[in-house]
Structures are given as structure tokens and as C-alpha cells.
Amino acid sequence: SLLAAPWPQSTDAAIDESIDSYNARLHTMQRIATACLLLQAAQALVKTTAPRPARHTRAPSPRGRASAYQRRRALTIDAEPAIDFADAAALEAAAFAEEPPTEAATKAELKARAWFEDALQEAEAAYASRPPAVAAASAEGVAALERVVVPAKRQEPWRFTRLDDFWRCPAASRPVAGAAAVSADDVAAWLPANDAEPVVVVVDGAVDADLSRHLGFFDDGRAWCGSVADAPAEVLRDAGPVHVALPEVVREENMPLRTSLGAGCWTALNAACAKDAVVVWRQADAAALAAADAARADDAGDFASTDSPEYRVHVVHVRSADAGAAHARTVVICGDGANVAVRESFVGVGAAALLEEGTALTNARTNANIGEGAAFRHVLDAQEAGQVHLHHVAAVAARDGAFFSRALADAPASARVCVDVDVAGPGGFFDFAGVQLGSTKQRLDLRTALTHSAPDGASVQDIRNVASDAARLV
């Protein structure tokens, strides 16, 4: 009905006037654009015909030929564009553009792909016997391995890593001659002095309930630790999604590989091959959260740590009977206002402690969800002497959540530790301290990635490296 009704004459006149004004402005803009093009063409002509100003040059070489430096400089000068301007959108697109794909894989990449395929074949044979929670993570890992990028030296995350050390280790586990069952005496040196502290002993990838202590619920049912296969429903409700998810793979799929930690391939392999997973769960502490919020309000928003009692768990990963690749998995859930501390130690006992150097590889992965106002302290201690150790830690901190991470690497022949933190809530805090002690021909690599997804976050990082002999530390 509105379209059928006649428009007032004044409206038609206004529309005609607007159209005439628009056409006039458009004609003026076209004339300006034409003038700009003519000016650019004139500048290009002057630039190509006018003599170049004197630049710093080197003296000719003794043989009368141009030096390599002069030849490179000449190519650079001749390659300069006639007009030098850049668009902000183009610069941003170039910064986040992926590396150009290559047509053929190198021999090193083919070797890496073969290594991953061998590791996956061994894991597929054991899928049928795995618990449902472990099988779900395995399925996600297998699917992700079809999408991830295999590590290569030409990729920025792996440019300073000696990848040959990884491929030299057998991809599938191999029994060690003379291996015996692990006893309490074998792990006694690694247990905390406090008998009341929960300890989870993982032997060759599976939680050993006989060697562990204080598994299950602790502190009047407000905390729990143990194997994911034994986790009760309330624990599995919180830990299950974290155990199955692969945020490292998702991150690599949504950002350029050169700006990532290169963790996607190894975390996917860990999910596909891990036989078990350690779960540390702490229920929310509403009273501690309220007290911390009140303290922050009194101090004008300054950081205030939770006063909830600390729930300490020591996880000891023991290699005893197998050489080759082993995959360790740990999941930590810190409820709102909770306070959790986890130490992870990696050791070799018995015949596994006497393996030939570089014949055992540990691919470990730890994921933590830190609730609002919660605090999580994580200590990583790799003590597998002469072997290869990889560990990827990923944590997400909610509002006013705090993550304190400590890493020590001095024993492995080749080690790579990556800590990826997302401060997802306002007021989050990340505190990292790492120490690498290298000698002989050790290759130790320590990397961190911090994302401030929310405002008002803070972080402190302190990394100390001590290298001697032919060691190389990154």
C-alpha cells in the first residue's frame, strides 16, 4: 500500500536534488583519481630515468669482479618497485598467511610420516581393550592425525629442534631384555616424605593402584585422583570433556603454523596412543572464592590468591619394561576457588634405566582447567637420563584464576617442553619459571605461548639456561 500511494511533490524534488549532488561528487572523485594515476605514472617515469643517488658501496674485489655483496645489492636495487606504498589490510593478511605449500615432501618429512604411522599401528591393535573414556580420546586422536601437519625442520616451531633424535627412537614400544616387575623399593626414592600426600604411580603408561597411595576421594570427598577408567560420574562430568578435547589441534587449524608451538601432531598422537590417563580433580570452594573476591574488592582489584587448603598430588611416570615411544596423559580440574598442586616426575627404573641413549621417547601431555579464583601449581621434572622427552602443557584460566608453572630439564639427551596458557577471564595470572641445564651434546628446548583472551591479565616469566660443552639450549 505504501508503494501504491503517490509520493508528495516535495519528496520527488528532494530526491532529484540528492541524485544531482551525488553525481557531481562522483564526477569530482573520478577526476581526482585520474589525476593521481597520472601523477603516479610521472613519478615512476622520473624514478626509472633519473640517476640514482650515491649509495654506500664496497671497493671492487682484487680480481676486478663484483663481490657477492655487490651482486646481491644490485639485485636488491633493481628489484625495488616504482611506487612504494602498503595497505594495512594487506600487511595483516601477509602476516597471518600460511607458508606456501611445497609440491613434494622431503626425505625427512617422509621419515616423520612413516614414524607416526608405525606408532599408530601399534595403538590400533589395543583399541578394543581400552576403557570407554580412553577409547573416546583415542578416536579423537586418530581423526585429528589425518589433519595435523607432521613436524619438519623448515617449519618455524621446529627450526631449532633436532628432529632426528625423535625419529631415531622406535615408534612402537619394544620389550626390554631382563625387565622385572616394578616394586615399591624401585619408586621409593621418588615418593614424597609426607605419607599423607596422594601419589599416583604410572608404570609403562597405566596407573598402578598397588604402588600408588591415597587414590580415590580425599579430603571428605572434595578431591579425587586416580585413573580416568575409575573416575566416578561427578569427576568424569568435569574431566571427561577436557580429556577428549584437542585444543592444540584446533589452535593450529585456526592460526598460521609459524606462530604456534607445533603441538598438534604430538598431542593428537598422545590422544590416539595413551593407554590411560591420570585425573586430578578438586571440587569448587565457594567460601574461599567469596573471600578472595572480597579481598580483591578491598585492594582495588589487585590479585588475591585463594586461601583454600592446597590439594597436593605427586604423579610418578615410570618406564620399566619398554623401550620406544611411551605416551603419558594427565588431566587437572580446579574448581572455582580451589587450590591444587601437581608434580609430575618421569623416571626409568630397572633395565629401562640402562637403555642405550636415545632409544626411548616419552610423549607427555597435561591439560588443566582453572576455575574462577582458583590456583594451580604445576611442577615438571624430567629425569629420564639420556633419553628423549616431549611434554606439552595447556591450561585455561578463568576469571582471577592463577597458573604457576615450573619446569626443570637437565637429564634427557633431547627435551622439548611447551607450555601454552590462555588467560580466558579478566584478572587471570600466569607465573612461569624454567631451568635448563645442558652439557655434552644435549639438546634442550623450552617454549611458552601466552594468550590474553580477556583484559586485566598479568604474567611473569623467568627462564634460566646454563650450557656447557657442545650443548644447545633454546
C-alpha positions in Angstrom: 0.0 0.0 0.0 2.9 2.3 0.7 4.4 1.8 -2.7 1.0 2.3 -4.4 0.4 5.6 -2.7 1.5 8.8 -4.6 4.6 10.5 -3.2 4.5 14.2 -2.4 6.0 16.5 -5.0 8.4 17.9 -2.4 9.8 14.5 -1.8 10.5 14.0 -5.6 12.3 17.3 -5.8 14.5 16.4 -2.8 15.3 13.0 -4.4 16.3 14.7 -7.7 18.4 17.2 -5.9 20.2 14.4 -4.0 20.9 12.5 -7.2 22.3 15.6 -8.9 24.6 16.3 -5.9 25.8 12.7 -5.8 26.6 12.7 -9.5 28.6 15.9 -9.1 30.6 14.5 -6.2 31.2 11.2 -8.1 32.5 13.2 -11.2 34.8 15.2 -8.9 36.2 12.0 -7.3 36.8 10.4 -10.8 38.8 13.5 -11.8 40.9 13.3 -8.6 41.5 9.6 -9.2 42.6 10.2 -12.8 45.0 13.0 -11.6 46.5 10.6 -9.0 47.1 7.9 -11.6 48.8 10.5 -13.9 51.0 11.7 -11.0 52.0 8.1 -10.1 52.9 7.4 -13.7 55.0 10.5 -13.8 56.8 9.6 -10.6 57.6 6.1 -12.0 59.0 7.6 -15.2 61.2 10.0 -13.2 62.3 7.2 -10.9 63.4 5.0 -13.8 65.1 7.7 -15.9 66.7 9.9 -13.2 70.2 9.0 -11.9 70.2 7.2 -8.6 71.8 9.0 -5.6 75.1 7.7 -4.4 74.9 4.8 -2.0 77.3 3.0 0.2 79.3 0.6 -2.0 82.3 -1.6 -1.4 85.5 -1.5 -3.3 85.8 -3.9 -6.3 87.4 -7.2 -5.5 91.1 -7.7 -6.3 90.2 -9.7 -9.4 88.1 -6.9 -10.8 84.9 -8.8 -10.4 81.9 -7.7 -8.3 81.8 -9.3 -4.9 78.9 -11.4 -3.7 77.7 -8.5 -1.6 77.7 -6.1 -4.6 75.8 -8.6 -6.8 73.2 -9.1 -4.1 72.9 -5.3 -3.6 72.5 -4.7 -7.3 69.7 -7.2 -7.5 68.0 -5.6 -4.5 68.2 -2.1 -6.0 66.9 -3.3 -9.4 64.0 -5.1 -7.7 62.8 -2.0 -5.9 59.2 -1.2 -7.0 58.4 2.0 -8.8 55.8 3.0 -6.2 56.3 2.1 -2.6 53.0 2.0 -0.6 51.3 -0.6 1.6 47.8 -1.2 2.7 47.2 -2.1 6.4 44.8 -4.9 5.4 47.4 -6.3 3.0 50.1 -6.2 5.7 47.8 -8.1 8.1 46.9 -10.7 5.5 50.5 -11.2 4.7 51.4 -11.6 8.4 48.8 -14.3 9.0 49.2 -16.1 5.7 50.2 -19.7 5.8 53.5 -20.8 4.4 53.3 -21.7 0.7 52.8 -25.5 0.3 55.6 -27.5 -1.3 54.9 -29.8 -4.2 56.9 -32.8 -2.8 57.8 -33.9 0.7 61.5 -34.1 1.7 63.1 -37.3 2.8 63.0 -36.1 6.4 59.2 -35.5 6.2 58.7 -38.9 4.6 60.6 -40.4 7.5 58.5 -38.5 10.0 55.2 -39.7 8.4 56.5 -43.3 8.5 57.3 -42.9 12.2 53.9 -41.6 13.0 52.2 -44.4 11.0 54.2 -47.1 12.9 53.2 -45.6 16.3 49.6 -45.5 15.3 49.5 -49.1 14.0 50.6 -50.4 17.4 47.9 -48.3 19.2 45.1 -49.5 16.9 45.8 -53.1 18.0 44.9 -52.2 21.6 41.8 -50.1 21.0 39.3 -52.9 21.6 40.6 -53.5 25.2 40.6 -49.8 26.3 38.1 -48.3 28.7 35.3 -46.2 27.2 36.9 -42.9 28.4 40.2 -43.8 26.9 38.7 -45.1 23.7 36.8 -41.9 23.2 40.0 -39.9 23.4 41.8 -42.4 21.1 39.1 -41.9 18.4 39.5 -38.2 18.6 43.3 -38.5 18.3 43.1 -40.8 15.2 40.8 -38.4 13.5 43.0 -35.4 14.3 46.1 -37.2 12.9 44.6 -37.0 9.5 44.5 -33.2 9.7 47.7 -32.2 11.5 51.0 -31.2 10.0 53.9 -33.6 10.6 57.0 -31.8 12.1 59.7 -30.7 9.7 62.8 -28.7 10.0 61.7 -26.0 7.6 58.7 -25.2 9.9 59.3 -22.3 12.3 58.2 -24.2 15.5 60.8 -26.9 14.8 63.6 -24.9 13.2 65.9 -25.2 16.2 64.9 -28.7 17.3 66.9 -31.8 16.4 64.1 -33.9 14.9 66.4 -36.8 14.1 66.6 -37.6 17.8 62.8 -38.3 17.7 62.8 -40.5 14.6 65.8 -42.5 15.9 63.7 -43.8 18.7 61.4 -46.8 17.8 57.9 -45.6 17.2 56.4 -48.8 18.7 57.2 -50.0 22.2 59.8 -52.8 22.5 60.2 -55.0 25.5 63.5 -54.5 27.4 65.6 -57.7 28.0 65.8 -58.6 31.6 62.9 -56.3 32.7 61.3 -57.2 36.0 58.1 -56.0 37.7 58.4 -52.7 39.5 58.5 -52.9 43.2 57.9 -50.3 45.9 61.6 -50.1 46.5 62.1 -49.1 42.9 60.0 -45.9 43.3 60.6 -45.2 46.9 63.3 -42.6 46.1 60.7 -40.6 44.1 57.9 -40.6 46.6 57.3 -37.6 48.9 58.3 -37.7 52.5 54.8 -36.9 53.6 52.9 -40.2 53.7 49.6 -38.4 53.8 50.2 -36.9 50.3 48.4 -38.7 47.4 50.7 -40.4 44.9 49.7 -41.7 41.5 52.3 -44.2 40.1 52.0 -44.8 36.4 54.0 -47.8 35.2 54.6 -48.0 31.4 51.5 -45.9 30.7 49.0 -47.4 33.1 48.1 -46.4 36.7 49.4 -49.0 39.2 47.0 -49.0 42.1 49.3 -51.2 44.3 52.2 -48.8 44.1 50.1 -45.7 44.4 48.6 -44.3 47.6 45.5 -42.4 48.6 43.8 -42.9 45.3 40.1 -42.0 45.0 38.3 -39.4 47.1 40.3 -37.3 49.5 39.5 -34.5 52.0 36.0 -35.6 52.8 35.1 -36.2 49.2 36.1 -32.7 47.9 39.1 -34.0 45.9 39.8 -37.1 43.8 42.8 -38.6 41.9 43.4 -41.8 40.0 42.9 -43.4 36.6 40.3 -42.0 34.2 38.9 -45.5 33.9 38.0 -45.5 37.6 36.7 -41.9 37.7 33.2 -41.6 39.3 30.4 -39.8 37.4 30.8 -36.4 39.1 34.5 -36.4 38.3 34.1 -37.6 34.8 31.5 -35.0 34.1 34.2 -32.3 34.6 37.3 -34.1 33.4 35.8 -36.1 30.5 35.5 -33.2 28.0 39.0 -32.0 28.9 40.4 -35.4 28.4 38.8 -35.9 25.0 39.3 -32.4 23.6 42.3 -31.4 21.5 42.6 -27.6 21.8 46.2 -27.8 20.5 45.0 -29.1 17.2 42.1 -26.6 17.0 44.6 -23.8 17.6 46.9 -24.9 14.7 43.9 -25.2 12.4 42.9 -21.6 13.1 46.3 -19.8 13.1 49.5 -19.9 11.0 51.8 -22.8 11.8 54.7 -20.5 12.3 53.0 -18.7 15.2 52.1 -21.9 17.0 54.1 -24.3 19.2 53.7 -27.1 16.7 52.0 -29.2 19.3 49.1 -30.5 17.2 50.8 -33.7 15.8 52.2 -34.8 19.2 49.1 -34.1 21.2 46.9 -36.0 18.6 49.3 -38.9 18.8 49.2 -38.8 22.6 45.4 -39.0 22.5 45.5 -41.8 20.0 48.1 -43.9 21.8 47.8 -43.2 25.5 46.8 -46.4 27.4 45.4 -44.5 30.4 45.2 -41.0 31.9 45.7 -39.6 35.4 42.9 -37.3 36.6 43.3 -34.9 39.5 40.0 -33.2 40.5 39.2 -30.6 43.1 35.7 -29.5 43.9 34.8 -25.8 43.9 35.4 -23.9 47.2 32.7 -21.3 47.3 33.8 -19.9 50.7 37.4 -19.4 49.5 36.2 -17.8 46.3 34.0 -15.3 48.1 36.9 -14.4 50.5 39.2 -13.8 47.6 36.7 -11.7 45.8 36.2 -9.6 48.9 40.0 -9.1 49.2 40.2 -8.1 45.6 37.4 -5.6 46.1 39.2 -4.1 49.1 42.5 -3.8 47.2 41.0 -2.1 44.2 41.2 -5.2 42.0 44.7 -6.4 42.9 45.5 -10.1 42.6 44.5 -12.1 45.6 45.2 -15.8 45.9 42.7 -18.3 47.2 43.0 -19.4 50.8 41.5 -22.8 50.1 43.6 -25.7 51.5 46.1 -27.0 48.9 45.4 -30.4 47.4 48.9 -31.8 46.5 49.3 -34.8 44.3 52.6 -36.3 43.0 52.4 -38.2 39.7 55.3 -40.5 39.0 55.6 -41.8 35.5 57.8 -44.9 35.5 59.4 -46.6 32.5 60.4 -50.2 33.4 59.8 -52.7 30.6 59.6 -51.0 27.3 61.9 -49.0 25.0 60.5 -46.9 22.1 57.7 -44.4 22.4 55.5 -44.0 25.5 52.6 -41.6 25.9 51.7 -40.1 29.3 48.4 -38.2 29.9 47.3 -36.0 32.8 44.1 -34.0 33.3 43.7 -31.5 36.1 40.4 -29.9 37.1 40.5 -27.0 39.6 37.0 -25.9 40.7 36.2 -22.3 41.4 38.2 -21.1 44.4 40.1 -24.4 44.6 43.9 -24.7 45.3 45.7 -27.6 43.6 49.4 -28.5 43.2 50.6 -31.3 40.9 54.2 -32.5 40.5 55.0 -34.8 37.6 58.2 -36.8 37.6 59.4 -39.0 34.7 61.9 -41.8 35.7 63.4 -45.0 34.4 63.9 -47.9 36.8 65.4 -51.4 36.4 66.5 -52.4 33.0 64.8 -49.3 31.5 67.3 -47.1 33.4 70.2 -48.8 31.5 68.8 -48.4 28.0 71.1 -47.2 25.2 71.0 -43.5 24.8 68.3 -42.1 22.6 66.2 -45.4 22.3 63.3 -44.3 24.5 60.9 -41.4 23.8 58.3 -40.0 26.2 55.4 -38.0 24.6 53.6 -36.5 27.6 50.6 -34.2 27.7 49.0 -32.3 30.6 45.7 -30.2 30.3 44.3 -28.1 33.1 41.1 -26.2 33.6 41.5 -23.5 36.3 38.2 -22.1 37.6 37.3 -18.7 38.8 39.6 -17.5 41.6 41.4 -20.9 41.6 45.1 -21.5 41.8 47.0 -24.4 40.1 50.7 -25.1 40.7 52.4 -27.5 38.2 56.0 -28.8 38.5 57.5 -30.8 35.7 60.7 -32.8 36.4 62.0 -35.0 33.5 64.7 -37.4 34.9 64.9 -40.0 32.1 68.7 -39.8 31.7 69.9 -39.9 28.1 66.5 -40.3 26.5 64.1 -38.1 24.5 61.3 -36.2 26.3 58.5 -34.1 24.9 55.9 -32.5 27.1 53.0 -30.3 26.1 51.1 -28.4 28.8 47.9 -26.5 28.1 46.0 -24.5 30.7 42.9 -22.3 30.6 42.5 -19.8 33.4 39.0 -18.3 34.1 38.3 -15.1 35.9 41.0 -14.3 38.5 42.4 -17.8 38.0 46.2 -18.3 38.6 48.6 -20.8 37.0 52.1 -21.3 38.4 54.2 -23.4 36.2 57.7 -24.7 36.9 59.9 -26.8 34.5 63.3 -28.4 35.0 65.2 -30.2 32.3 68.7 -31.5 32.8 68.7 -35.3 32.3 67.3 -36.0 28.8 69.6 -36.2 25.8 66.9 -34.3 23.9 64.0 -32.5 25.5 61.2 -30.2 24.3 58.8 -28.6 26.8 56.0 -26.4 25.6 53.6 -24.5 27.9 50.5 -23.0 26.3 48.3 -20.8 28.5 45.1 -19.0 27.7 44.1 -16.3 30.2 40.4 -16.6 29.3 38.9 -14.5 32.1 39.6 -11.0 33.4 42.2 -10.8 36.1 43.9 -14.0 35.2 47.6 -14.6 36.2 50.4 -16.7 34.7 53.7 -17.3 36.5 56.3 -19.4 34.8 59.9 -20.3 35.8 62.0 -22.7 33.7 65.5 -24.0 34.2 67.6 -25.9 31.6 71.0 -27.3 32.4 72.8 -28.8 29.4 76.2 -30.4 28.9 77.9 -32.7 26.4 75.7 -32.9 23.3 72.3 -32.3 25.0 69.5 -30.5 23.0 67.0 -28.8 25.4 64.1 -26.7 24.1 61.7 -24.7 26.3 58.9 -22.7 24.8 55.9 -20.8 26.1 52.8 -19.3 24.4 50.5 -16.9 26.3 47.2 -15.7 25.0 45.3 -12.9 26.8 41.8 -13.6 25.7 40.4 -11.3 28.4 41.6 -7.9 29.8 43.4 -7.1 33.0 45.5 -10.2 32.9 49.1 -10.4 34.2 52.1 -12.7 33.6 55.6 -13.2 34.8 58.1 -15.5 33.0 61.7 -16.3 34.1 63.8 -18.8 32.1 67.4 -19.6 33.0 69.7 -21.6 30.8 73.1 -23.0 31.6 75.0 -24.7 28.8 78.5 -26.2 28.6 80.5 -28.4 26.2 78.5 -28.8 22.9 75.0 -28.5 24.5 72.4 -26.4 22.7 69.6 -24.8 24.6 66.6 -22.9 23.1 
